[in-house]
Amino acid sequence: MKKIIPFIIILILIASCKSYNTNPVIDNDNKHSLVLSDTVSISSDENDYEIIIIEPGFNSWLLSTARPEGYHSQQWLESRNAILVQAWNQRNLQPQTYDPNLYEVRIDYDTRTDYGYEVNYKLYNYFLYFQLTYNQRLSSFTPRI
């Protein structure tokens, strides 16, 4: 009996090992098939600023639905981002009023800093995606594409 127990443990360990699909498929029509680790890292070559967005479906939404780069000017994006970041941070500070699972982290965005076009473009589009996906309204502007 003592010889069978280690054999059974080894057999269970071998049986529990299985291969996992490392190339998941994203199907925008099926929300349950979105990759949970959909991460977008945004950095500017011109400066040392970077933002990391970890949001299921955002990357595919950005590529398929968002307005193309260059549609809005950097100044326009910066002015909208300033308003949206302020609203986001106010909600982050009020977890008893707003869902703390939606507003988990504070966004450190300085309006006097030039983050570059790409950072502002993707940050603005994340706010659009967030508002449309979670039915939130961060400002008086209606989120639309």
N, C-alpha and C positions, 0 to 999 in steps of 0.2 A: 504494500500500500504506500510506503514511503517513497518508492521509486516512481509510482504513478503520478503523484501530486506535482513534482517538478515538470514532468512530461506534459501534464494538462495545462500548467501555467505557460509553458513555452508554446504549446499549441494555441492557446488563447491569444498570446501576444502576436503570433504569426497571423492568426485569423483577423486580428483587429487592424493590422497594417493593410492599407489599401492606397491606391494611387488616386490623386486628386487632379481634377481638370485645372491646369494652370492658365488656360486660355479661355476665360468665360466669354460668352456671347452677349452683347448688349442688344436688347430688343426694346425700342422706345415705346412700342405699343403695350408691352407687358411690364408694368412697374415692378413686379416681383423678380424680374430677371436682370434688373440693373446691378451693376457691379458695386458692392458695398464699399470698396476701397477706391472709388473713382476720385482721383486726386489730381488737381491742377496746381502746378507750381508756376508762379509768375515772377519773373525777375527782369530787371532792366539792365541791358549791357552798358548803358550810359552812367548808371549809378549803382549804389550798393543796396537797393531796396528789393525786398522780395515778399510776396504774400503766398500762402499755401491755402488752397481751398479743397477741403475734403467733403465732398457732397455727392451722394449717389445721383448719377444722371446729368450732372452739370456739364461735364466735358462734352458729351454727345449733344446736349442741348445747345451749347455754345457753337459747336461746329455746324449744326443743322438748322437752328432757328434764329439765333441772334443776328442783328444787323451786322454787316461786314465791317472790318476795321476801316477807318477813314470816313465812315458815315457821319459821325459826330466829331467835332473838333475837340482837341485836348482841353481847351478852356471850358467848353460846355460840359464835358465829362467831369472835370474837376469841380465845377459849381454844383452839379447834381450829387456827386460823391460826398461833398462836404455836408449837404443836407441829409443824405441818407445815412452817413456814418454817425452824425449827431443823433438822429432818431434811434438808430441801432444801439448806440451806447447808453442812451437814456433807458431803453427797454432792458438792457443788460443789467443796469443798476436797480431794476425793480422786479426781482424774480417773483414777488408775491402777486404782482399784477399781470406780468407777461410770462409766458411759458419759458422757464429756464432751460429747457431742452432745445429750444429754438435759438435763444440768444446766449449761448454758452460762454463765448469769449468776447472781450472788449476789443474793438478795432482801434489801433493807434494810427490815426491819419492826421497829419499836420497840413493845414491848407497853405502854409507858406513854403512847403517843400515841393520841389518838382520831382514827381515819381516817374515821369515819362508816360508816353501814350499807352503802351501795352498794359502797364499796371492799372491805370485809370480805366481803360477800356474793359478789362476783365473784371475789375471790381464792380463797375457799374452794371455789367451784365450779370454778375452774380446776384446783385440786389434785385434785378428784374426777375431772374430765375427763382430766387427765394420768395419774393412776393407772389408770383404766379403759382408756384408749387404749393406753398403753405397758406395761401389765401390771407396774406398779411398786407397791410398798407402802412408803409414807413413815412409817407409824406402826403401832401395834398395832390401830388402828381399821380395820375392814374398809370399804373404799370402796364405798358403795352410795348409791343415789338414793332 
